[in-house]
Amino acid sequence: MSRLMNLNEPIPDEFFIFVDQFNPITHHNFNLIGTFTSGAFGSLATLPEFAEKYINGSASYLPFEPCDG
């Protein structure tokens, strides 16, 4: 049986993806490419350190880092 990479639980039969179809950027990207890909998925392919953090559950999904000053 296949299992989720980061939780070691069985892979669900269904996934729900929520998309804001009224967001102009989302609308444009879907019409241009025809698919949606999560930022986390893209990061898994390009950043080996992110994959390790994803697997051990310490990945941060915030789009920014707080400013110190």
C-alpha distances in whole Angstrom, upper triangle without the diagonal:
4,6,10,12,15,14,11,10,7,8,11,12,16,17,21,23,27,30,33,35,38,38,40,38,34,36,38,34,33,36,36,32,31,27,27,25,25,27,24,22,25,26,22,24,27,27,25,27,25,22,22,24,21,18,20,21,25,25,28,28,32,34,37,38,40,44,46,49
4,7,9,12,12,9,8,6,6,10,11,14,15,19,21,24,27,30,32,35,35,37,34,31,33,34,31,29,32,33,29,28,24,23,21,21,23,20,18,21,22,19,20,23,24,22,23,22,18,19,20,17,15,18,19,22,22,25,25,28,30,33,34,37,41,42,46
4,6,9,8,5,5,4,5,9,12,14,14,18,19,23,25,29,31,34,33,35,33,30,32,34,30,29,32,33,29,28,24,23,20,19,21,18,17,20,20,17,19,22,22,20,21,19,16,17,17,14,12,14,15,19,19,22,22,26,28,30,31,34,38,39,43
4,6,6,5,5,6,5,9,12,13,12,15,17,20,23,26,28,31,30,32,30,27,30,31,28,27,30,30,27,26,22,20,18,16,18,14,14,17,17,14,17,20,19,18,18,16,13,14,14,11,9,12,12,15,15,18,18,22,24,27,28,30,34,36,39
4,6,6,8,10,9,12,15,16,15,18,19,22,24,27,29,32,31,33,30,27,30,31,28,27,30,30,27,26,23,20,17,16,17,13,12,15,15,12,14,17,16,14,15,13,10,10,11,8,6,9,10,13,13,16,17,21,22,25,26,29,32,34,37
4,6,8,11,11,13,17,17,16,18,19,21,23,26,29,32,30,32,30,27,30,31,28,28,31,31,28,27,24,21,18,16,16,12,13,16,14,12,15,17,16,14,14,12,9,9,9,6,4,6,6,10,10,14,14,18,20,23,23,26,29,31,34
4,5,9,10,12,16,16,15,18,19,21,24,27,30,33,31,34,32,29,32,33,30,29,33,33,30,29,26,23,20,18,19,15,16,19,18,16,19,21,20,18,18,15,13,13,12,10,8,8,8,12,13,16,16,20,23,25,25,28,31,33,36
4,7,9,12,15,17,17,19,21,24,27,30,32,35,34,37,34,31,34,36,32,31,35,35,32,31,27,25,22,20,21,18,18,21,20,17,20,23,21,19,19,18,15,14,15,12,9,11,11,15,16,19,20,24,26,28,29,31,35,36,40
4,6,9,12,14,14,17,19,22,25,29,31,34,33,36,34,31,33,35,32,31,34,35,31,30,26,24,22,20,22,19,18,22,22,19,22,25,24,22,22,20,17,17,17,14,12,14,13,17,18,21,21,24,27,30,30,33,36,38,41
4,6,9,12,13,16,19,22,25,28,30,34,33,36,34,30,33,34,31,30,33,34,30,29,25,23,22,21,23,20,19,22,23,20,22,26,25,24,24,22,19,20,20,17,15,17,17,20,21,23,23,26,29,32,33,35,39,41,44
4,7,9,9,13,15,19,22,25,27,30,30,32,30,27,29,31,28,26,29,30,27,25,21,20,18,18,20,17,16,20,20,18,20,23,23,23,23,21,18,19,19,16,15,17,17,20,20,22,21,25,27,30,31,34,37,40,43
4,5,7,10,13,17,20,23,25,28,28,31,29,26,28,30,27,25,28,29,26,24,21,19,18,18,20,18,17,21,22,20,22,25,26,25,26,23,21,22,22,18,17,20,18,22,21,23,22,25,27,30,32,34,38,40,44
4,7,10,13,17,20,23,24,28,28,31,29,26,27,29,27,24,27,28,25,23,20,19,19,19,22,20,19,22,24,22,24,27,28,27,29,26,23,25,25,21,21,23,22,25,24,26,24,28,29,32,34,37,41,43,46
4,7,10,13,16,20,21,24,25,27,26,23,24,26,24,21,24,26,23,20,17,16,16,17,20,19,18,21,23,21,23,26,27,27,28,25,23,25,25,21,21,23,22,25,23,24,22,25,27,30,32,35,38,41,44
4,7,10,13,17,18,21,22,24,23,19,21,23,21,19,22,23,21,18,15,13,13,13,16,15,15,18,20,19,21,24,24,25,26,22,21,23,22,18,19,21,19,22,20,21,19,22,23,26,29,31,35,38,40
4,7,10,13,15,18,19,21,21,17,18,21,19,17,20,22,20,17,15,12,13,13,16,16,15,18,20,20,22,25,25,26,27,23,22,25,23,20,21,23,21,23,21,21,18,21,22,25,28,30,33,36,39
4,6,10,12,15,15,18,17,13,15,18,16,14,17,19,17,15,12,9,10,10,13,14,14,16,18,19,20,22,23,25,25,22,21,24,23,19,21,23,21,22,20,19,16,18,19,23,25,28,31,34,37
4,7,9,12,12,15,15,12,13,16,15,13,17,19,17,16,13,10,12,11,14,15,16,18,20,21,22,24,25,27,27,23,23,26,24,21,23,25,22,23,21,20,16,18,18,22,25,27,30,33,35
4,6,9,9,12,11,8,9,13,12,10,13,16,15,13,11,9,11,11,13,15,16,17,19,21,22,24,25,27,28,24,24,27,25,22,25,27,24,25,22,21,17,18,17,21,24,26,29,33,34
4,5,6,9,10,7,8,12,12,11,14,16,16,15,14,12,14,14,15,18,19,19,22,24,25,26,27,29,30,26,27,30,28,25,28,30,27,27,24,22,18,18,17,21,24,26,28,32,33
4,6,8,9,7,6,10,11,9,11,14,15,13,13,12,15,15,17,20,20,21,23,25,26,27,29,31,32,28,29,32,30,28,30,32,30,30,27,25,21,22,20,24,27,29,31,35,36
4,6,9,8,7,10,12,12,13,15,17,16,16,15,17,18,19,22,23,23,25,28,28,29,30,33,34,30,31,34,32,30,33,35,32,32,29,26,23,22,21,23,27,29,31,34,35
4,6,5,6,9,10,11,12,14,16,15,15,13,16,16,17,20,21,21,23,25,26,26,28,31,31,27,29,32,30,28,31,33,30,29,26,24,20,19,17,20,24,25,27,31,32
4,6,5,6,9,10,10,12,14,15,15,14,16,17,18,21,22,21,23,26,26,26,28,31,32,29,30,33,31,29,33,35,32,32,28,26,22,21,19,21,25,27,28,32,33
4,5,5,6,9,10,10,12,13,13,12,14,14,14,18,19,18,20,23,23,23,24,28,28,25,27,30,28,26,30,32,29,29,25,23,19,19,16,19,23,25,26,30,31
4,5,5,6,9,10,11,11,10,9,11,12,13,16,17,16,19,21,21,22,24,27,27,24,25,28,27,25,28,30,27,27,24,22,18,18,16,19,23,25,27,31,32
4,6,5,6,9,10,10,11,10,13,15,16,20,20,19,22,24,24,25,27,30,31,28,28,32,30,28,31,33,31,31,27,26,22,22,20,23,27,29,31,35,36
4,6,5,6,9,10,11,11,14,16,17,20,20,19,21,24,23,24,26,29,30,27,28,32,31,29,32,34,32,32,28,27,23,23,20,23,27,29,31,35,36
4,5,5,6,7,8,8,10,12,13,17,16,15,18,20,20,20,23,26,27,24,25,28,28,25,28,31,29,29,25,24,20,21,18,21,25,28,30,33,35
4,5,5,5,6,7,10,12,14,17,16,16,19,21,20,22,24,27,28,25,25,29,28,26,28,31,29,30,26,25,22,22,20,24,27,30,32,36,37
4,6,5,8,10,13,16,18,21,20,19,22,24,23,24,27,30,32,29,29,33,32,29,32,35,33,33,30,29,25,26,24,27,30,33,35,39,40
4,6,9,11,13,16,17,20,19,17,21,23,21,22,25,28,30,27,28,31,31,29,31,34,33,33,29,28,25,26,23,26,30,33,34,38,39
4,6,8,10,13,15,18,16,15,18,20,18,19,22,25,27,25,25,28,28,26,28,31,30,30,27,26,23,24,22,25,29,32,34,37,39
4,7,10,14,16,18,16,16,20,21,20,21,24,27,29,26,26,29,29,26,28,32,30,31,27,27,24,25,23,27,30,33,36,39,41
4,7,10,13,15,13,13,17,18,17,19,21,24,26,23,22,26,26,23,25,28,26,27,24,24,21,22,21,25,28,31,33,37,39
4,7,10,12,10,11,14,15,15,17,19,22,23,20,20,23,23,20,22,25,23,24,21,20,17,19,18,21,24,28,30,34,36
4,7,8,7,7,10,12,12,14,16,18,19,16,16,20,19,16,19,22,20,21,17,17,14,17,16,19,22,25,28,31,34
4,5,5,7,9,10,11,13,14,16,17,14,14,17,16,13,16,19,17,17,14,14,11,13,12,16,19,22,25,28,31
4,5,5,6,9,10,11,11,14,15,11,12,15,14,12,15,18,16,16,12,11,9,11,10,13,16,19,22,25,27
4,5,5,6,9,10,10,12,12,8,9,12,11,9,12,14,12,13,9,10,8,11,11,14,16,20,22,25,28
4,5,5,7,9,10,12,13,10,9,13,13,10,12,15,15,15,12,13,11,14,14,17,20,23,26,29,31
4,5,5,7,9,11,13,10,10,14,14,12,15,18,17,17,13,14,12,15,14,17,19,23,25,28,30
4,5,5,5,8,9,6,7,11,11,10,13,15,15,14,11,11,11,13,12,15,16,20,22,25,28
4,6,6,7,8,6,5,9,10,8,10,13,13,14,11,13,12,15,15,18,19,23,25,28,31
4,6,7,10,9,8,12,13,12,13,16,17,17,14,16,16,18,18,20,21,25,27,30,32
4,6,9,8,9,12,13,13,15,18,18,17,14,16,15,17,16,18,19,23,25,27,30
4,5,5,7,9,10,11,13,15,15,14,12,13,14,16,15,17,17,21,23,25,28
4,5,5,7,9,10,11,13,14,14,12,14,15,18,18,19,19,23,25,27,30
4,5,5,6,9,10,11,12,11,9,12,14,16,17,17,17,20,22,24,27
4,5,5,6,9,10,10,9,7,9,10,13,14,15,15,19,21,23,26
4,5,5,6,9,10,10,8,11,12,16,17,18,19,22,25,27,30
4,5,5,6,9,9,8,12,14,17,18,20,19,22,25,26,30
4,5,5,6,5,5,8,11,14,16,17,16,19,22,23,27
4,6,5,6,5,8,10,13,15,17,18,21,24,25,29
4,6,8,8,12,14,17,19,21,21,24,27,28,32
4,6,8,12,14,17,20,21,20,23,26,27,30
4,6,9,11,14,17,18,18,20,24,25,29
4,6,10,12,15,16,15,17,20,21,25
4,6,9,12,13,13,16,19,21,24
4,6,9,10,10,12,16,18,21
4,6,9,10,13,16,19,22
4,5,7,10,13,16,19
4,7,10,13,16,18
4,7,9,12,15
4,6,9,12
4,6,9
4,6
4
